[in-house]
Amino acid sequence: MTDLRRIDLRREASDILAELEALRAADAPTHGGRVLSYVYDSGVAELDELAGAAARLAQPVNGLDPTTFTSVAVMEAAVVGFARSVFGGDDDVVGSVTSGGTESCLLAVKSARDAWRSARRGTPRVPRIVAPVTVHAAFHKAAHYLGLELDLVAVDPATGVPAVADIEQRLGDDVALVVVSAPSYPFASLDPVADVAAITAPRGIALHVDACIGGFALAFWPDRLPAWDFSVPGVTSLSADLHKYGYAPKGVSVLLTRGRDRQRHQYFATTAWPGYPVVNPTMTGSKPAGPLAAAWAIIEALGEPGFAELIGRAARATAALRSCVEDLEGLRVVGTPVGPLLAVATDDSVPVDRRVDPHHWADAARASGWHLQLQPGLVQADGTRLPHTTHLTVTPVTEAVLPELTQALDDAAEAVRGVPAADGALVVAGLASAVPGGAEALEAAAAAAGDGLDAESAAALLRAAGLLGDGSSGDAPGGGALPERMAPVLALVEALPGPLTERLLVELLARVVEPTRSPIE
């Protein structure tokens, strides 16, 4: 009789895990505070172990149906209840756990669109989202996917904050949603939530607060902040990520909505097929329960006092880093950042030979093992320019590595002080000289980008820019090749037409994950 409990494995589990460990060794480090973006290290190993154990227990569970897997209902209710409490919500605030900030934002937009349509049945108009130019790119994606127009309001280049009057000028009956950030990702600015609510609420316009990156930090921030959450009566919905300052593994976020009737617009339901009735509060059907279980376990372990203690560490580290940057001649902190993140730009008030370009600074820091995030500059619709910057996300573990980090930032600034910023025009000229057909071919590619630049032409441009290898053994998977210095790459991003840049980035990411060999060889 066949033993159904056994199966012959093609490879030993130990060999597979050893290969995975080798692959992971090539990644940027997720713990220890050397990566100041993307990862949110609590610095408490026990929390990671607890999250992993909880996720493993929930690994076989399908979050699709909380009536079958009742643990999902219990955990989600507890997580939403915790979020509602710390974000100032009352019993009228309900919510859902999602796969991440992007899904939370997409669902907030869907709810707003459907509520707007419900109140205006039969209108042929396309609804608008009004938001500052600093709003997260997830709202660009939401507008694209869900068929809304994204109407961006310029912000003050010095502070990163929009003027309430500028938002008010954009309001009309076709506005389905206004979005503000608490804080914004690019500059860590806290948008004027209460002031915006004061103009949207009387008009019956929904207001969403995107607190994805810092919401669970601001809720426990030691300094007094202007009201920004459900304590503001006109706030309609709020998103915040548990895989950021909730310290849970990717991906888990929460979307809260004021009013059950409004929140029900978030759902998709159908019985128009011969299978089981489909009722989904989120974009996905089947979904893992592991991240939810991990988030629930961490909340249960920490409680509000534990969250406050960890955020206290992040707040102290943020203050120390801000002081460090302010003491570095040639650099400046942008605006008045709120929460555990900040953006750094060149200080144009000092002599040219003493200025520090933030992108060269980030490259120099990376050379010594510290990963900062480069952000391109942007010309706003009103003609003002937002500076190119370097972004730092601070976590509780950062406090433990402050002496090393501040010394590395000091050394990096000294190494590049007086070095001019990468010239985008020169980088483009260099790219044109490396492309068959020269500048004319590059202009043709830019013109074709909007209509569909083909994959091979896009790949040729990437190779000419040094961003795509030739497929040799020294290249990264898919033939990708990360340059040693990112400053020229960001200069190229700023200098090329937006549609061409976006098309090239799509090609780059697509090529990086293309298979180079059969997984069963």
N, C-alpha and C positions, 0 to 999 in steps of 0.2 A: 504494500500500500504506500502511495506517495505521502511523504510527510509535508503537509501544506504549511508547516511552520518554518520550513527552511527553503532557502533559495540560493543558488550558486551566484556569488557576486563576481563581477568581472575584475574588480580591483579590491584590494584589502582596504577596509575603512581607514586604517592607520596611514596608508599611503595617500589616500585622498585628502585626509586632513592635513598631512604634512605638506602636500602641494598647496592647499589653501593657505596654510601658514606662510609659505614662501610668497604667494601672491600678495597676501596682506602686508608682508614686510616691505613691499614696494610702495604701499599707500602712505599718504601723509599721516602722521600719528594722530589718533583720535583721542588720546589721553595724554595728560601731562602739560597741557597749556601752550604747546608750541604752534598750534593752528588757531588763529584768531578769526575764524569764520567757519560756518557749516557744522561745527561740533560744539556741544554744550556739556562740558565735563564738570560734574559736581565736585570731583576730587574725593569722593567717598566710595571706596571700592565695594563696601557692603551694599550700597544702593544698586550698583551694576549687577552684583551677584543676585540680589533679590529680584531685580527686573528680569534677568535671564531665567531664573527659576520659575517665576510667574508666567512668563511667555511660554516656557516649555510645557507647563501644565495645560495651558490653553491652546497649544499648537494644533491639535486635531479639530478644534472647534470651528464651526462656520458661523461667523457673525451675521450671516444673512437672516437667520430666523431666531430671534430671542425668545420665541414661544417654545421652540424645541430645545435650544440651548439656553436654559434660563439663567445660567451664570452670566451670560452677556447682558441680559436685562438688569441684573443686580449691579454689575460693575459699571455699566454705562450710567445708570441712574445715580450712582454714588459719585462718579467723576463729574457729571453735569451738575450735580448738587453742590459739589465743592467749588466748581468754577462759578456757579451762580452766586454763591456766598461771597467769594473773594472779590467778585466784580460788581458788587453792590446791587444785585438783582433781587426782586421779590418773587412771590409765588406765581406771578404772571410771566416770568421769564422761564422759558423752556429751551431745550437744546438737544444736540446730537454730537456724538463723537465721530470724527472723520479721519481720513487717512493722512491729513496734513493741512498746512495753511492754504495751499492752492485750492484744494477741494472745499475747504471752509469758505473761501472767498467766492468760488464759483457758485456754491449753493446760496450764499447771501445774495448774489446777483440774480440767480434764478428766482428766488423768492420775491425779490423786488420787481423783477420783470413781470412775473405772473400776477402779482397783486396789482400792478399798474394796469396790465391788460384786463384783469377782471373788472376793474373800476371804469374801464373805457372800452367796452366790448364793441368790436366793429371798426375801431380806428385803424387807418392804414399807416399811421405814423410809426417811426422807429424810435423807441425810447432812448434816452440818454443817461449816462452815468457822468456826474460831475465830480472831479477829484483833483487834488494838487498833482503837479507833474512828478512829485516824489512818491506817489502812491505805488505800491508794489506791482511788479509786472504781472502778477496773477490776475489783476483786473484788466489788463490788456488782453490776456488770454480769455477771461470770462466774456468780455465784450465780443471778441472774435468768435468764440464758440456759440454764444447765445444770441447773437444778432442785435447787439446794442451799439450805440455810438459812445465812444469814450471821449468826453470833453475835458481836456486837461487845463488846469489853471496854473499860471506861472507862480513861482515862489520867490521870495526875496533871496537873492544869491548870498547875502551875508548871513542869513539866519536859517534858510531852508523852510520858512513858514509862509503859507499863503495868507493874503489879506482877505478878511471876511467879506469886505465889500466886493472884491473880485469874484468870490464864489456867489454872492448874492446876485450879481449882474447876470450870471449864467442860468439862474433858476427860471423855470417855466413849467407849463403843464405837461411837457414831454419829458421831464426829468423823473426817472423812476427811482434813482438812488443817488445820494451824495455820500462820498467816502472820505474819511479822514483817518490819519494814522496816529497810533499811540505806542511807541514812537515810529517815525518813518525809518525805513532801512538805510537809505543813502546817507542821511545826516543826523539821525537820532533826534530829530526835532519833534516836539510834541505839538501837534496841530491844535488850534483853538476849538476844542470839541464843544464846550458849552456855548461859545459865541456862535458857532455854526448851527448848533441845535436851536438856538433862539431864532434863527431865520428859516430853518427848514420845518420845524414843528408847526408853526401857524399856517404854513402852506400845505400841510399834509404830505410832505415829502420825506421819504424814509432816509434815515441816517445810519450808516454802518461805520463802526470803529474797527479798523484793522489793527489789532494788537497782537498779531501772530508772533512777531519776533520777541517782543518785550513785555507782553501783557502779564504773564505770571511773574515777571520781575517787578514791574511797576506796582503790582498789587501789594508787594511787600517792601517797596523801596523805603529806605529810612528817612528820606527827605520829604517834606510836605509838597504835594504836587497839585496843580489845578485839577478840578474835577474832569474826568475823562471816560468814565465807565457808565454803568447803568444808574449811578447816582445822578446822572444828568437826565432829566425827564424825556428829552427828545431823542435819546439814543434808541434806535430801533433794533439793531443787532450788533454783535461783537464776536470777533474771531480771535482765538489765542491758541498757540501751539504748546502741547504738552511734551513734544519731543525737543523743545528748546528749553525754556526755563522751568518746565515740569520734570526735566531730567530723565524722561522716558526714552527708550530707543525709537528710531524712526519706524513707522510714521503714525503719529497720533496727534490730533488737534481737536478743538471743540468749537462749535458754532452755537452761540446763544441768540435767541430771538425773543423780543418782548411781544407777547400775545400769541395764544395758541392758534387762532384762526390764521394769522399771518404765517406762522411757522409751518402750517400744513401745506403752504405753497411750495415748500422745499421738497416735498415728497413726489415720487413717481409711483403710480399704481396702475395696473391693468389686469383685467380678466379676459381680454380679447384674444385668448389663445387656449388650446386644449390642455395646457399644463397647469401647474399650481398657480394660484393667484400671486402675482408679483407686487410687492409693496416695499419700496426702497426709500429710506430717508436720505440716502447718500447716492453718489454717482455709481457706485459699484453694487453688484449683487452679492455673490460670494465674497467674503472678505476675512482676513485673518483676525482672530481674537487676541493674538499674542501681544501686540502693542497696547491694546486696551487693558489687558490684564497687568502688563508691566506698569502702565500709568496708574492704575487703581492701586497696585501694591505700594508704589512709591508714595502716593498720597496718604494711604493708610499708615505707612511707616513714619513719614515726616510730620504730617499734620501742619497746621499753620505755623506753630513755633519753629519747626524744622525748616520750612520754606523761608521764614524770616531770617534764620541764622545763615543759611546758604546765600541768600541775596545780600545780607550784610557783608559777607566776604566779597562778593562781586562788586558791591558798591564801593568798598574801601579800595579794591584793586582798580576800579575805574577812576576814582579820584586821584590815585597815585599815577596812573598812566596819563591822565589829562595834565597833571602837573609836570610830568616828565616831558611831554610834547611841548608844553608852553615854555619850558626852559631850553628847548632845542632851537637855537638860532636858525632862522630860515624856514621854520614850519609853524603852522597855526592850527588850532582846533576850529572846525567850522561851526559857527553859531553857538548855541547854548544847548549841548546835547543833554538828553534826559534818558536815564536808565543805563544799562551796562553795555553801551556801544558808543562809538564816536567816529568822526571822519576827520582826516588830516589833509590840509592843503598847503601849498606854498605860501609863505608870508611875503607878500609883495612889498611890504613896507621897509624891508631891509635892502641894502645894496645888492645888486645882481650877483656879485661874486660871493655873497654870503647866503644866498637862497638855496633851499633844498627842494628838489622836485620829489613829490610824494611817491611817484612811481619808481624812480631810481632808488629811493629810500627803501621801498618794499622789496625791490630786487636784491638790494644789498643785505637786507635782513634775511631774505630767503637763503642767500648764500651761506649764512651762518646758522641755518636750521630753524628759522622762525617764519611762519607763513602768514602774511598779511594779504588783504584782498584789495586789488587795484580796481578803481571805478573810473570810467571815462567821464570827461566833461560833456556838457550838453548845452546847446543853444536853444533857449525857450522860444515859444511862439512870439513873445513880445520883443525878441531880439537880445534879451539879457542872457549872459552866459553863466552857467553853473560850473564851478571849477572841477578839474579832474582831481580826484582824491584817493586816499588809501583808507580803507575801512578796517576798524578793529572791533571785534565782538569779544567782550570780556566775560569770563565765567568764574565761578567760585574758585576753581583750581588756580586761576591766574594769580591770586594773592600769594600762593606758595612759591611761584617762580618769578616774582617781581624783581629781585636783584639781578638775575640773569637777563630777564627781558629788557629792563630799562637800560642795562649796559649795552645790550645788543642794539637797541634802538639808537642809543647815543653813538655807538661805533658806526652804525650804518649811515647816520646823518653826516658824520664827519667824513666818511669815505666818499660821499657824493656831493658834498656842499660845493656850490658854484658850477656844477655840471648842468648845462642847459637841458630843459625838458626835450624829450624826443620830438623831432619835427615831423609832423604827420605828412606834410607835403614832400619832404625828402624821402620818407619811407614809401610813399606812393610812387614817387619817381623811381626809386630802386626796384619796386615791384614791377613797374611798367617796363623797365629795362630788362627784366628777367623773363618777361612773357613774350613768346613769339608774336610778332605783330605790334609790340610796344604799346604806347599810350592809346593808339586807336583801338587795339584789341581790348584794352582795359575799359575804355569808354563803351565799347560794344557790349562787354560783359555787364557793365553797370546798367545799360539800357535794357538788357535782356532779363535782368534779375527779377523784375516785377512780373514778367510774362512767363518765366520758367527757364532759368539758366540750367542746362543739362548737367548731369552729375560729373561727367568726365571733364567738362570745361571748368566747373567749379573746383574739381580736384587739382587740375593743372595750375590754377591760380594759388591754391593752398600750397602746392609744392614749390612754386616760385617764391612764395613768402616764407618758405622754410617751416611751414606748419604741418606738412604731411610728408612722411618718409616715402621711400621707394619700395617698401615691403621687405627690406632686407632684415636679417636676424637681429640687428641692433635697434630696430624700430619698436615702438610700443605696439600693443595689439591693434590690428587694423591699419597699421602703417602710420599712426599718429606720432608726432615728435614734439614734445613740449620744449620750447626754446629756453635757454638758460636765463634770458632776460625777457620779462613781459612788458616792459615799458614801451618798446617799439611796437609791440602787438596792439597795445591799447591806443597808441598814436594812430595806427592804421585803422582801428575801429572808429576813431573820431573823424578821420580824414575821408574815408570812403563813404559813398552814399549809403544811407541806412539800408535800403533793400538789398544792395549787394553784400554788405556786411552780414546781414541776417542770413542770406542764402549761403554764404561761405561758412558761417558758423554751423548751420544745419548740416552741411556736407561734412565738416570736420567731425562733429559728434556722431554722425551716421557712420563715417568711415572707421572711427575708433572702435566701434563695437561690431564691425563686420567680421565674420569668422575667417581665420587664416588657415585653419586645418579642421578636419573632421574630429568631433569630440570622441569618436569611437575608434580612432586609429590605433 
